[in-house]
Amino acid sequence: MKRLFTMCAAFVLGVGCMMAQKAQQLSSPDGKLRVEVTLGENISYSIFSGSDVVIDKAQLSLQLPGETLGVKPKLKSARRGQIDEKVNREVPLKNAVVENKCNTLTLTMGGNYAVEFRAYNDGIAYRFVLSRKGSIDVLDEQFAINFPQAYQAHVSKVRGFKTSYEQPYSHVSTAEYAADDEMTYLPVLLESPAGYKVLISEANLRDYPAMFLRSTGSNGFTSTFPKAPLEFGDDGDRSVKILREAEYIAQTDGTRTLPWRFFVISKDDRDIVANEMVFKLSDPCELTDCSWIKPGQVSWDWWNHWNITGVDFRVGINTATYKYFVDFAAKYGLEYILLDEGWSRSTREPFEGNRDLNMPELISYAKQRGVDVVLWLTWLTVENNWSLFEEYEKWGISGVKIDFMDRSDQWMVNYYERVVKEAARHHLFVDFHGAFKPAGLERRYPNLVSYEGVRGLEQGGGCRPDNTIYIPFMRGAVGPLDFTPGAMFSAHPEDNRGTGSNAMGAGTRSYQMALYIVFDSGVQMLADTPTLYIQEDECTRFISSIPTTWDETRVLDAKVGEYVVIARRKGSKWFIGAITTTKAAEVNISLDFLEGSAQRKLTSFADGINADRNARDYKKTVTNVNSQTKLKLSLVRDGGWCGVIE
């Protein structure tokens, strides 16, 4: 009898082990993508496209004091479901309606936690779900992925967690990316030998640090996170020193969901640019009224160094100069002017203009002409003067540009949320500079209309088309970005020797104009001086006609590292923008997305015949098109094309 009991026990134990080792499978609605989750000594998963392995035997876990969730997991239940909805976006910076359709799998484990997976037609995502009492300390989170072959990785290398998120992209084989090499912030883009593109990032980031990745040194990536800061010291007018850190990366509620980790996967490069994964995976809007949020175009002062000519007043950070900016904005229908650093008595004193700037007079002057004012601030000044939001609402300004955060630990992630929440209370929009990438806060608070965190035009000669071409596939693929385009003194990179008082921007004139369509932002800057824009009137009139909110976005053609063509619809008008890199490109596009067969007018700006030598050479054309029309776009090196169909 004892032997029989032992045999039965061994049988039950064996069945339990087999069930634990059996993979749980979840497929996308179209059946093309699949994730297989295996529970054994740990939780591992592999991602397939058809029969191809895209991500191989990845692992996930969560380290808490005294235990690690995901080690020897005990499955209690597996619940499957579907999501099929169309979501109306409150502030449509990309698409007015977003389709959210996926299959779901929630694996509930012993130990009061679960792991939830979602499978979309264009990607896979997962997150931890915690059901614990009180507060918990998260010591670390493991996101460890492996590749079946050497992939080409496009990354932004940094040595430490303090970064402006503006590093140029590096391009390295995952097999050659050493474990002791620099880490990268998100998003990361991978290209497989089989032609798959894989975009990695995170969504619904709240009360938790942003994730960075390191190479494992063995053809894979693993996560790393900034520790939670506990004590700060003085470090000037726009930063603080972290004097002491916690052992944990987050101290947070024990009952909550953690951020999503996601992969956008496709062989079609257009899908990477077009994806809406961050929006779909993030929590809904928390504002009851968004009607006051007005995205728009902005005449910006800092990049062009207040370089106005042909006037009878002394140019500088003064009332007369900004009235000139207001008049320019009113002439072209721009919604805003931005007053950057220098407008206030000091960077630490945000309640009074400098001695040459009468703020009440300027704000009144602007409003009489249908233009509103946006003010630049350091994040530290905001933190030390929290009442400024209420004061600025009384002043009648519309928004704030907040700069130099340069961190994404738990404290700083929470700072972002405190800012947008307080700004919303006082009907102010926010543009974050020195900022990490969009990760969901902009859906919950649509008054967060843009982030920087991109190597944009303010980098001068360091902003080159061979780097910028990756932005639509990486940083631009996760949310709005404040690139600050629009250089009228356009130059090829080897000729770009502009200074603050004579600023130049890399790329042809048509390239600079196309950026307003290729990149989405709720505050689209006109970075150059009003003087040059007025001189280049027909280009400026086209730029100023480009909306900042859209009903629909379509990626007409794209190839990572080479070119991208994007069409965006506002009402009945379609705007199309195309950019390339240091290599010329010819791209054929169809206008079959136009409804009906009626003739429409296309006004376009193309690279001129000599634009490969003189980047300011362009050609404007007006012609008729319809849904049967095929366009051949000839882009010179560092070139572009843009147009509007109406």
Secondary structure, DSSP 8 states (H G I E B T S, - for coil): -HHHHHHHHHHHHHHHHHHHHS-EEEE-TTSSEEEEEEESSBEEEEEEETTEEEEEEEEEEEEETTEEETBS--EEEEEEEEEEEEEE-SS-SS-SEEEEEEEEEEEEETTTEEEEEEEETTEEEEEEEEEEEEEEEE-EEEEEEE-SS--EEEE-EESSS---S----EEEETTT--TTS-EEES-EEEE-TTS-EEEEEEES--SS---EEEE-SSSEEEEE----EEEEEE-SSS-EEEEEE-SSSEEEEEEEE--EEEEEEESSHHHHHH--HHHHHS-----S--TT---EEEEE-TTTTT---S-SS--SSSHHHHHHHHHHHHHHT--EEEE-TTSEEETTEEEEE-TT--HHHHHHHHHHTT-EEEEEEEHHHHHH-TTHHHHHHHHT--EEEEE-----SHHHHHHHHHHHHHHHHTT-EEEESS-----SHHHH-TTEEEE--S--GGGGGG--HHHHTTGGGTGGGSS-B------SSEE-GGG---BTTB--EEB-HHHHHHHHHHS--SEEEE-S-HHHHHHTHHHHHHHHTS-SS-SEEEEEEEETTTEEEEEEEETTEEEEEEEE-SS-EEEEEE-TTSSSS--EEEEEEEE-TTTTT-TT-EEEEEEEE-TT-EEEEEE-TT-EEEEEE-
